[in-house]
């Protein structure tokens, strides 16, 4: 995702400075795109008036923006699970923290800087970081994306934006260089709320399609015919029509290429955890979301998934049984 977004910004004529905790990756992307690789997060912060971050989870975002022992740790902020290994914490423009200091991005940026965080994280944590940014004179918007790597490569991402009207208008030229649509979802954190709700619905619908396709196949029905029925009936959805998880039904999707690529199960589990956490804080029941989270957690614990953190599309692999029930694997390499 990050390299594609950086490429789009370069193509739009922006002078792009990249940082990744893996310096080799940053240099490789810079060589491919014409961008410049930074040696540290501090360098990015001090040299830039516009910064975009893309990180795996809440704790990564808090560390990048606030530092290892900064505000959020003293406030006892919750996180959305264990961090990924450093070599897998990919990001565009601002990486996963400067290992040489306990300070964060907001300790170094200049007043008047615009910061766009495209990570999918806890909305309450996003609001906390935004509030600290505001105190420091930094304009921040949360802008998670939809469309995945293909949309990032084609600069057709949809951004779900949380923040002020002024913040969105400042960010719009950058967002439109990387995407085709920016939806203002509300105040700070609203973009993260929209993304969490989207992925909650996606997880549940993908499981439903995988179960229906598996059941039909087991009962002897041709999978392509069944998919055609679903897509012309009331079961039609993105999971059935655009990214059907059953092998042999569609071309150019992960299920047609041995389930290579796709949104990692560990990230879907993380997003479902965020949804359940938000539901608890809002006194909202999510019975289907809870079942989906249980399934993805079990899949991860049983080793069915090879995780990655820089992909955004979903691939589901139906298995015959998993502890007595049909299951799906969000698999990525």
C-alpha positions, 0 to 999 in steps of 0.5 A, spaced: 500 500 500 505 505 502 509 504 495 503 505 491 501 511 495 508 514 494 508 512 487 501 516 486 504 522 489 510 522 485 506 522 479 502 527 481 508 532 482 509 531 489 516 531 492 516 525 496 520 523 502 520 516 505 521 512 511 520 505 513 523 501 519 527 497 514 531 502 510 532 497 504 525 497 503 525 505 503 531 505 498 528 500 494 521 504 493 525 510 493 529 508 487 523 505 483 519 511 484 523 517 484 522 519 491 527 520 496 529 515 502 529 518 509 534 516 514 529 517 520 522 519 522 525 525 525 528 527 518 521 526 515 517 530 521 522 536 520 523 536 513 515 536 511 509 540 511 505 534 509 505 527 512 501 521 510 502 515 515 500 507 514 501 503 519 498 496 522 495 497 528 493 502 534 500 501 538 504 502 532 500 509 531 501 511 538 508 510 538 510 513 531 506 519 533 507 520 541 513 516 542 515 510 546 513 513 553 509 519 551 502 521 552 498 515 551 502 510 555 501 515 561 494 515 560 493 508 559 490 507 552 488 501 550 491 497 544 488 493 539 493 487 540 500 485 539 504 489 534 507 486 528 514 484 528 518 490 526 520 488 519 513 487 517 511 494 520 510 497 513 509 505 512 509 510 507 512 517 509 512 516 516 515 509 519 514 505 525 517 510 530 525 512 531 528 507 534 534 512 537 529 516 541 523 515 545 520 521 542 514 521 536 512 525 530 508 530 534 515 532 538 518 534 531 513 537 526 512 544 525 506 548 527 502 548 521 503 541 518 498 537 515 498 530 518 494 524 514 493 517 518 490 512 513 491 506 518 485 502 521 485 503 528 481 504 535 477 510 533 478 513 541 485 512 540 485 516 533 481 522 537 486 522 542 492 523 538 488 528 534 487 532 540 494 532 542 496 534 535 491 540 535 495 542 542 501 542 538 498 546 532 498 540 527 492 539 523 490 532 523 485 527 519 484 520 520 483 517 513 483 510 512 482 507 505 478 502 501 480 499 495 486 495 496 493 494 493 489 495 486 486 501 487 492 504 490 496 502 484 491 506 480 490 512 484 483 510 485 482 509 493 476 511 497 478 515 503 474 515 509 475 522 512 475 524 520 476 531 522 474 538 521 472 541 514 478 545 514 483 539 515 479 535 509 480 541 504 487 541 506 488 534 505 484 533 499 489 535 494 494 529 497 488 524 497 486 526 490 493 524 488 492 517 491 485 516 490 478 518 487 474 519 492 474 522 499 468 521 504 467 526 510 465 522 515 465 527 521 469 529 526 476 526 528 475 518 529 469 518 524 474 515 518 476 510 523 469 508 525 467 508 518 472 503 516 471 498 522 464 498 520 466 496 513 470 491 515 465 488 520 460 487 515 466 485 510 468 479 515 461 477 516 459 477 509 465 473 506 464 468 511 457 467 509 459 467 502 464 461 503 459 457 507 454 458 502 459 456 496 461 450 500 455 447 502 452 448 494 459 444 492 458 439 497 451 437 495 453 437 488 452 443 485 456 447 480 460 452 483 460 457 477 452 456 477 451 457 484 455 464 484 451 466 478 445 465 482 447 468 488 449 474 484 443 475 481 439 474 487 438 477 494 444 474 496 448 478 492 454 482 495 461 484 494 464 478 497 460 474 492 460 478 486 467 481 486 472 477 490 468 470 490 472 466 495 471 459 492 476 456 487 475 456 480 469 461 480 472 467 478 479 469 475 484 474 477 482 474 484 486 470 490 482 464 490 484 463 482 491 463 484 492 458 490 490 464 495 496 468 494 495 475 496 489 478 500 488 481 506 491 477 512 487 474 517 491 477 523 489 484 520 481 482 519 482 479 526 485 485 529 479 489 525 474 485 528 477 486 535 476 493 534 469 493 532 468 489 538 471 494 543 467 499 540 461 495 541 463 494 548 464 502 549 457 503 546 453 498 549 452 495 542 451 488 541 454 484 535 452 477 535 455 476 528 461 480 529 463 476 535 462 469 532 466 472 526 472 474 531 472 467 534 473 464 527 478 468 525 482 468 532 481 460 532 484 460 525 490 465 527 491 461 533 491 454 529 496 457 524 492 457 518 494 464 516 501 467 513 500 474 515 502 480 512 501 487 513 501 491 507 495 488 503 488 490 503 484 485 499 481 479 502 482 472 500 478 466 503 479 459 502 474 454 504 476 448 507 472 442 508 471 442 516 475 445 521 473 443 528 466 440 525 464 446 521 466 450 515 471 455 515 474 460 511 482 462 511 484 469 510 490 468 507 496 472 504 503 471 503 
